[in-house]
Amino acid sequence: MFDRLWRLSHAALRVRSALLLALSWALLLSGAGPARAATDSVAIDVVARIKERCGFASGAPAGITAPRDLESAANFSLAVGLDCNTPYALGVTSQRGALTNVDAADDGSGFSFSKRYRVSLALNTDRGIVRSAPCISDEMADGGRCAFATLMPGRGLRSGAGISVGRNAVISIDWAAQASAQPHLAAGHYKDTLILVVGPRA
């Protein structure tokens, strides 16, 4: 009887030891330990992109008439709307190199049939106004001596770090009075064409 009770007690101890050992391994494998609180903040990156654009706003003037006779001094300007959300450059070239009589050709009469003029630019940007030095019209052919004379978008007078959305480029034109030593201009209509190009800075 005593021997039987001792064997039962010994078996119970072995079962208890096995249960404790199994429980210990279960705790180790499950990583049981002090409870940790869930994080109270999450960082989420939101990334977007706006494509660069640069061009002339609608409503640019198709032409302009000089305010006075060509033989008198004149100074006037016109504004052209810009829509450039990135730094850009504006180029301007002269098609004829001068205001040229379109009604008559030089006939050797001693009259003049063309008149040179000057052009300067001002870019109104969000970083301020960028101005050019004036250029004489006969230097404004594509690739001419004028710094902003180009037909390639993205070249010419640079806006620096500025952009122009809902702002203007101002083209100023002037010429001197016909000097007494110069021949008078022949009667007729005089014309030149300024070609403007704009684009993201090259």
C-alpha positions as CSV (number, residue, x, y, z in Angstrom):
1,M,0.0,0.0,0.0
2,F,2.7,2.5,1.0
3,D,4.7,1.5,-2.0
4,R,1.8,2.1,-4.3
5,L,1.1,5.6,-2.8
6,W,4.8,6.5,-3.2
7,R,4.8,5.5,-6.9
8,L,1.6,7.5,-7.5
9,S,3.1,10.6,-5.8
10,H,6.3,10.2,-7.7
11,A,4.4,10.0,-11.0
12,A,2.4,13.1,-10.1
13,L,5.6,15.0,-9.5
14,R,6.9,14.0,-12.9
15,V,3.7,15.0,-14.6
16,R,3.8,18.4,-12.8
17,S,7.4,18.9,-13.7
18,A,6.6,18.1,-17.3
19,L,3.7,20.6,-17.3
20,L,5.8,23.3,-15.8
21,L,8.6,22.7,-18.4
22,A,6.1,22.8,-21.3
23,L,4.5,26.0,-19.9
24,S,8.0,27.6,-19.6
25,W,8.8,26.7,-23.3
26,A,5.4,28.0,-24.4
27,L,6.1,31.3,-22.7
28,L,9.5,31.6,-24.2
29,L,8.3,30.8,-27.7
30,S,5.4,33.2,-27.5
31,G,7.6,36.0,-26.3
32,A,5.4,36.6,-23.3
33,G,6.7,39.5,-21.3
34,P,5.6,42.9,-20.0
35,A,2.6,44.2,-22.1
36,R,3.6,47.0,-24.6
37,A,1.2,49.9,-25.5
38,A,0.4,50.3,-29.2
39,T,2.0,53.3,-31.0
40,D,0.0,56.6,-30.8
41,S,1.3,58.2,-34.0
42,V,1.9,57.1,-37.6
43,A,3.9,59.1,-40.3
44,I,2.5,59.0,-43.8
45,D,4.3,60.7,-46.7
46,V,2.0,62.4,-49.3
47,V,3.9,63.0,-52.5
48,A,2.6,64.9,-55.5
49,R,4.0,66.5,-58.6
50,I,3.1,69.5,-60.8
51,K,4.4,69.5,-64.4
52,E,6.3,72.5,-65.4
53,R,4.6,74.8,-68.0
54,C,5.7,78.0,-69.6
55,G,3.9,80.0,-72.3
56,F,2.2,83.2,-73.2
57,A,-1.2,83.9,-71.7
58,S,-4.1,84.4,-74.0
59,G,-4.8,87.9,-75.2
60,A,-1.3,88.9,-76.3
61,P,-1.4,92.0,-78.6
62,A,-1.2,91.1,-82.3
63,G,0.2,94.5,-83.3
64,I,0.9,98.0,-82.2
65,T,0.8,101.4,-83.9
66,A,3.5,103.9,-83.2
67,P,2.1,106.9,-81.3
68,R,3.7,109.6,-83.5
69,D,5.6,110.3,-86.7
70,L,8.8,108.3,-87.2
71,E,10.9,111.4,-87.6
72,S,10.0,112.5,-84.0
73,A,11.4,110.8,-80.9
74,A,9.1,108.1,-79.4
75,N,9.1,105.8,-76.4
76,F,6.3,103.3,-75.7
77,S,5.8,99.8,-74.3
78,L,3.5,96.9,-74.5
79,A,2.8,94.1,-72.0
80,V,2.6,90.4,-72.8
81,G,1.0,88.0,-70.3
82,L,3.1,85.1,-69.1
83,D,2.1,81.7,-67.6
84,C,5.4,80.2,-66.4
85,N,5.4,78.1,-63.2
86,T,9.2,77.4,-63.5
87,P,12.2,79.6,-64.1
88,Y,12.3,80.6,-67.8
89,A,13.9,82.7,-70.5
90,L,12.3,85.1,-73.1
91,G,13.8,85.6,-76.5
92,V,13.0,88.4,-78.9
93,T,14.2,88.8,-82.5
94,S,13.5,91.4,-85.2
95,Q,12.4,90.1,-88.6
96,R,13.7,93.1,-90.7
97,G,16.2,94.7,-88.4
98,A,14.5,98.1,-88.7
99,L,11.2,99.7,-89.3
100,T,11.1,99.4,-93.1
101,N,8.9,101.2,-95.7
102,V,6.5,98.6,-97.0
103,D,5.0,100.9,-99.7
104,A,8.1,101.8,-101.6
105,A,11.7,100.5,-102.1
106,D,14.8,102.6,-102.0
107,D,14.9,104.4,-105.4
108,G,18.0,106.4,-104.9
109,S,16.1,109.6,-104.3
110,G,18.1,110.5,-101.2
111,F,15.3,109.7,-98.8
112,S,15.7,107.0,-96.2
113,F,13.4,103.9,-96.3
114,S,14.2,102.4,-92.9
115,K,14.7,103.5,-89.3
116,R,16.5,101.6,-86.6
117,Y,15.0,101.5,-83.1
118,R,15.8,100.1,-79.7
119,V,14.1,97.4,-77.6
120,S,14.5,96.5,-73.9
121,L,12.7,93.9,-71.9
122,A,11.5,93.6,-68.3
123,L,10.3,90.4,-66.8
124,N,7.9,90.7,-63.8
125,T,8.5,87.7,-61.6
126,D,7.6,86.7,-58.1
127,R,11.2,87.5,-57.1
128,G,11.1,91.0,-58.6
129,I,11.7,92.6,-62.0
130,V,14.5,91.4,-64.3
131,R,15.6,94.0,-66.8
132,S,17.7,93.7,-70.0
133,A,20.0,96.2,-71.5
134,P,18.6,97.8,-74.6
135,C,19.4,96.4,-78.0
136,I,19.4,98.1,-81.4
137,S,17.0,96.5,-83.9
138,D,19.7,95.6,-86.5
139,E,21.5,93.5,-83.8
140,M,18.3,91.5,-83.0
141,A,18.5,88.9,-85.8
142,D,18.5,85.3,-84.5
143,G,22.0,84.8,-83.1
144,G,22.8,88.5,-83.4
145,R,24.8,90.6,-80.9
146,C,21.8,91.3,-78.8
147,A,21.9,89.1,-75.6
148,F,18.2,88.2,-75.8
149,A,18.0,87.7,-79.6
150,T,17.1,84.1,-80.2
151,L,14.4,81.9,-81.7
152,M,15.0,79.0,-79.3
153,P,12.5,78.7,-76.4
154,G,14.3,78.7,-73.1
155,R,17.1,81.0,-74.2
156,G,17.3,84.8,-74.1
157,L,16.7,87.0,-71.0
158,R,16.5,84.7,-68.0
159,S,14.1,85.1,-65.1
160,G,16.7,84.0,-62.6
161,A,15.0,82.0,-59.8
162,G,11.7,83.8,-60.4
163,I,8.5,82.5,-62.1
164,S,5.7,84.5,-63.7
165,V,2.1,83.2,-63.3
166,G,-0.4,85.9,-64.1
167,R,2.5,88.4,-64.6
168,N,3.8,90.3,-67.6
169,A,6.8,90.7,-69.8
170,V,7.1,94.3,-70.8
171,I,8.7,95.2,-74.2
172,S,9.8,98.8,-74.4
173,I,10.5,100.4,-77.8
174,D,12.1,103.8,-78.5
175,W,13.8,105.7,-81.2
176,A,15.5,109.1,-81.5
177,A,14.3,112.0,-83.6
178,Q,15.6,112.1,-87.1
179,A,18.7,114.2,-86.9
180,S,19.1,117.2,-89.3
181,A,22.2,115.5,-90.8
182,Q,20.2,112.4,-91.7
183,P,18.1,112.1,-94.8
184,H,14.3,112.4,-94.3
185,L,12.2,109.3,-94.3
186,A,10.2,108.6,-97.5
187,A,6.5,108.7,-97.2
188,G,4.7,105.4,-96.6
189,H,3.9,102.7,-94.0
190,Y,6.8,101.4,-92.0
191,K,6.8,98.0,-90.4
192,D,8.9,95.4,-88.5
193,T,7.9,92.2,-86.8
194,L,9.2,91.2,-83.4
195,I,9.1,87.5,-82.7
196,L,8.8,86.4,-79.1
197,V,9.6,83.0,-77.8
198,V,9.4,81.7,-74.2
199,G,10.2,78.4,-72.5
200,P,11.6,76.8,-69.4
201,R,15.1,77.9,-68.9
202,A,17.5,75.8,-71.0
